[in-house]
Amino acid sequence: MYWSPAQMLAHMTVNGASARTGDLFASGTVSGPEKHQRGAFIELTWGGREPVTVKGEERTFLEDGDEVTISATAPGAAGGRIGFGEVTGTILPARG
């Protein structure tokens, strides 16, 4: 938790990303100190040193062609949750 949401937005947009009202960006996962509390893929694999099994295949990092889906919710009235839907993207090869 190094940057505030405003700092994260500034960091993204100063490097060319556009932002519009209603956009949702994933800022990462706040993990706990125990191994079973790791949340982000890079933490789950301990920086690539501890592979995890994904759909029967050992993996350490995301690869070209992988599809990533994020979703979000927020607290709602009477203890409920408000859903923001989900967004899916495919990891593309780096431009050479």
Backbone as CSV, one residue per row, in Angstrom:
resi,resn,N_x,N_y,N_z,CA_x,CA_y,CA_z,C_x,C_y,C_z
1,MET,0.840,-1.168,0.000,0.000,0.000,0.000,0.896,1.246,0.000
2,TYR,1.646,1.391,-1.085,2.567,2.503,-1.171,1.913,3.785,-1.674
3,TRP,0.977,3.658,-2.604,0.378,4.828,-3.236,-1.101,4.930,-2.915
4,SER,-1.595,6.156,-2.831,-3.027,6.391,-2.664,-3.709,6.143,-4.017
5,PRO,-5.034,5.971,-4.049,-5.727,5.827,-5.337,-5.447,6.998,-6.287
6,ALA,-5.386,8.212,-5.766,-5.094,9.371,-6.626,-3.694,9.269,-7.225
7,GLN,-2.720,8.808,-6.451,-1.360,8.648,-6.967,-1.304,7.547,-8.026
8,MET,-2.056,6.445,-7.817,-2.083,5.366,-8.811,-2.678,5.863,-10.122
9,LEU,-3.757,6.644,-10.033,-4.380,7.190,-11.229,-3.416,8.128,-11.958
10,ALA,-2.736,8.979,-11.211,-1.764,9.892,-11.817,-0.638,9.114,-12.489
11,HIS,-0.153,8.077,-11.853,0.929,7.262,-12.409,0.498,6.614,-13.722
12,MET,-0.739,6.112,-13.771,-1.240,5.485,-14.999,-1.377,6.501,-16.125
13,THR,-1.997,7.623,-15.832,-2.323,8.577,-16.897,-1.109,9.356,-17.382
14,VAL,-0.130,9.617,-16.540,1.056,10.337,-16.979,1.847,9.510,-17.995
15,ASN,1.632,8.185,-17.963,2.324,7.292,-18.898,1.483,6.956,-20.124
16,GLY,0.360,7.667,-20.306,-0.402,7.517,-21.536,-1.716,6.780,-21.446
17,ALA,-2.035,6.184,-20.312,-3.326,5.493,-20.186,-4.440,6.523,-20.095
18,SER,-5.545,6.237,-20.743,-6.685,7.150,-20.635,-7.570,6.707,-19.483
19,ALA,-8.332,7.617,-18.949,-9.265,7.309,-17.862,-10.531,8.125,-18.071
20,ARG,-11.670,7.449,-17.907,-12.955,8.113,-18.053,-13.828,7.777,-16.854
21,THR,-14.842,8.577,-16.639,-15.785,8.324,-15.564,-16.335,6.906,-15.693
22,GLY,-16.320,6.174,-14.599,-16.830,4.807,-14.591,-15.774,3.748,-14.827
23,ASP,-14.553,4.152,-15.218,-13.492,3.172,-15.419,-13.138,2.502,-14.092
24,LEU,-12.728,1.257,-14.181,-12.313,0.485,-13.018,-10.900,-0.010,-13.284
25,PHE,-9.994,0.230,-12.351,-8.656,-0.333,-12.523,-8.316,-1.181,-11.311
26,ALA,-7.572,-2.235,-11.563,-7.179,-3.161,-10.501,-5.865,-2.679,-9.907
27,SER,-5.862,-2.444,-8.631,-4.682,-1.886,-7.987,-3.850,-2.944,-7.278
28,GLY,-4.245,-4.186,-7.360,-3.483,-5.249,-6.716,-4.243,-5.841,-5.549
29,THR,-3.649,-6.826,-4.946,-4.266,-7.559,-3.848,-3.466,-7.321,-2.580
30,VAL,-4.153,-7.022,-1.513,-3.494,-6.875,-0.224,-3.473,-8.255,0.423
31,SER,-2.309,-8.858,0.465,-2.161,-10.204,0.997,-1.805,-10.165,2.466
32,GLY,-2.055,-11.297,3.130,-1.675,-11.442,4.528,-0.269,-11.990,4.644
33,PRO,0.239,-12.104,5.865,1.617,-12.545,6.066,1.827,-14.057,5.896
34,GLU,0.760,-14.844,5.922,0.891,-16.299,5.834,0.788,-16.771,4.385
35,LYS,1.404,-17.913,4.074,1.408,-18.444,2.718,-0.008,-18.610,2.169
36,HIS,-0.940,-19.105,2.975,-2.314,-19.325,2.506,-3.094,-18.016,2.327
37,GLN,-2.486,-16.876,2.698,-3.144,-15.577,2.565,-2.629,-14.771,1.374
38,ARG,-1.754,-15.377,0.565,-1.241,-14.691,-0.615,-2.366,-14.522,-1.625
39,GLY,-2.396,-13.362,-2.304,-3.492,-13.103,-3.213,-3.098,-12.902,-4.655
40,ALA,-2.090,-12.112,-4.929,-1.675,-11.835,-6.305,-0.867,-13.015,-6.838
41,PHE,-0.919,-13.227,-8.156,-0.227,-14.369,-8.768,1.266,-14.350,-8.474
42,ILE,1.872,-13.171,-8.517,3.315,-13.094,-8.247,3.626,-13.457,-6.791
43,GLU,2.675,-13.185,-5.895,2.851,-13.583,-4.499,2.552,-15.066,-4.310
44,LEU,1.515,-15.573,-5.017,1.187,-16.997,-4.919,2.374,-17.860,-5.318
45,THR,3.145,-17.404,-6.311,4.303,-18.171,-6.789,5.606,-17.725,-6.126
46,TRP,5.486,-16.843,-5.169,6.649,-16.302,-4.453,7.703,-15.815,-5.435
47,GLY,7.259,-14.921,-6.334,8.153,-14.323,-7.322,8.630,-15.305,-8.382
48,GLY,7.866,-16.367,-8.621,8.236,-17.361,-9.619,9.032,-18.524,-9.080
49,ARG,9.344,-18.510,-7.795,10.150,-19.589,-7.200,9.315,-20.785,-6.755
50,GLU,7.986,-20.611,-6.603,7.112,-21.689,-6.144,5.936,-21.828,-7.113
51,PRO,6.059,-22.657,-8.142,4.990,-22.801,-9.134,3.670,-23.226,-8.490
52,VAL,2.574,-22.816,-9.109,1.232,-23.259,-8.711,0.618,-23.990,-9.900
53,THR,-0.346,-24.840,-9.646,-1.011,-25.573,-10.709,-2.261,-24.820,-11.138
54,VAL,-2.342,-24.498,-12.419,-3.483,-23.811,-13.011,-3.994,-24.676,-14.153
55,LYS,-5.218,-25.162,-14.020,-5.820,-26.035,-15.050,-4.886,-27.177,-15.429
56,GLY,-4.291,-27.826,-14.431,-3.446,-28.992,-14.649,-2.035,-28.692,-15.095
57,GLU,-1.651,-27.411,-15.171,-0.318,-27.029,-15.648,0.393,-26.219,-14.569
58,GLU,1.672,-26.546,-14.310,2.452,-25.752,-13.357,2.828,-24.427,-13.990
59,ARG,2.577,-23.345,-13.264,2.847,-22.001,-13.782,3.526,-21.159,-12.712
60,THR,4.310,-20.178,-13.179,4.923,-19.223,-12.258,4.526,-17.789,-12.582
61,PHE,4.244,-17.498,-13.847,3.869,-16.153,-14.271,2.767,-16.240,-15.313
62,LEU,2.087,-15.131,-15.568,1.152,-15.065,-16.677,1.937,-15.173,-17.974
63,GLU,1.313,-15.743,-18.999,1.977,-15.910,-20.285,1.125,-15.327,-21.403
64,ASP,1.760,-15.068,-22.550,1.028,-14.593,-23.719,-0.153,-15.518,-23.980
65,GLY,-1.302,-14.933,-24.248,-2.507,-15.705,-24.524,-3.370,-15.978,-23.303
66,ASP,-2.823,-15.783,-22.102,-3.626,-15.975,-20.894,-4.749,-14.950,-20.860
67,GLU,-5.880,-15.363,-20.355,-7.025,-14.474,-20.204,-7.196,-14.165,-18.724
68,VAL,-7.326,-12.883,-18.399,-7.448,-12.443,-17.011,-8.790,-11.734,-16.853
69,THR,-9.531,-12.103,-15.815,-10.816,-11.475,-15.524,-10.761,-10.861,-14.145
70,ILE,-11.197,-9.602,-14.038,-11.312,-8.966,-12.727,-12.764,-8.563,-12.526
71,SER,-13.170,-8.572,-11.272,-14.507,-8.119,-10.905,-14.387,-7.336,-9.602
72,ALA,-15.423,-6.603,-9.290,-15.365,-5.785,-8.084,-16.743,-5.672,-7.455
73,THR,-16.745,-5.509,-6.152,-17.966,-5.229,-5.405,-17.656,-4.153,-4.377
74,ALA,-18.705,-3.582,-3.847,-18.576,-2.580,-2.785,-19.697,-2.817,-1.787
75,PRO,-19.500,-2.357,-0.559,-20.572,-2.518,0.423,-21.847,-1.826,-0.049
76,GLY,-22.975,-2.484,0.169,-24.274,-1.920,-0.192,-25.138,-1.739,1.043
77,ALA,-26.362,-1.383,0.812,-27.316,-1.162,1.904,-27.621,-2.468,2.630
78,ALA,-27.935,-2.358,3.897,-28.358,-3.492,4.741,-27.375,-4.658,4.705
79,GLY,-26.090,-4.356,4.633,-25.068,-5.396,4.675,-24.868,-6.128,3.363
80,GLY,-25.538,-5.708,2.298,-25.389,-6.351,0.990,-24.167,-5.863,0.252
81,ARG,-24.031,-6.308,-0.969,-22.912,-5.916,-1.824,-23.461,-5.382,-3.142
82,ILE,-22.784,-4.407,-3.704,-23.096,-3.858,-5.017,-22.059,-4.408,-5.979
83,GLY,-22.490,-5.027,-7.052,-21.568,-5.584,-8.034,-21.286,-4.603,-9.155
84,PHE,-20.053,-4.545,-9.611,-19.659,-3.684,-10.714,-19.459,-4.482,-12.002
85,GLY,-19.800,-5.753,-11.984,-19.592,-6.586,-13.163,-18.150,-7.042,-13.252
86,GLU,-17.758,-7.448,-14.437,-16.385,-7.916,-14.634,-15.852,-7.451,-15.974
87,VAL,-14.545,-7.491,-16.075,-13.874,-7.150,-17.327,-12.810,-8.224,-17.576
88,THR,-12.675,-8.622,-18.835,-11.737,-9.673,-19.212,-10.800,-9.161,-20.291
89,GLY,-9.537,-9.491,-20.167,-8.548,-9.121,-21.169,-7.596,-10.268,-21.426
90,THR,-6.946,-10.251,-22.563,-5.995,-11.287,-22.944,-4.587,-10.711,-22.936
91,ILE,-3.653,-11.455,-22.357,-2.250,-11.028,-22.332,-1.678,-11.182,-23.747
92,LEU,-1.192,-10.073,-24.300,-0.636,-10.067,-25.655,0.896,-10.053,-25.596
93,PRO,1.535,-10.535,-26.645,3.008,-10.475,-26.678,3.484,-9.028,-26.650
94,ALA,4.655,-8.810,-26.105,5.254,-7.472,-26.096,5.506,-7.020,-27.529
95,ARG,5.352,-5.734,-27.751,5.629,-5.182,-29.076,7.139,-5.074,-29.268
96,GLY,7.617,-5.507,-30.390,9.053,-5.507,-30.617,9.450,-4.467,-31.489
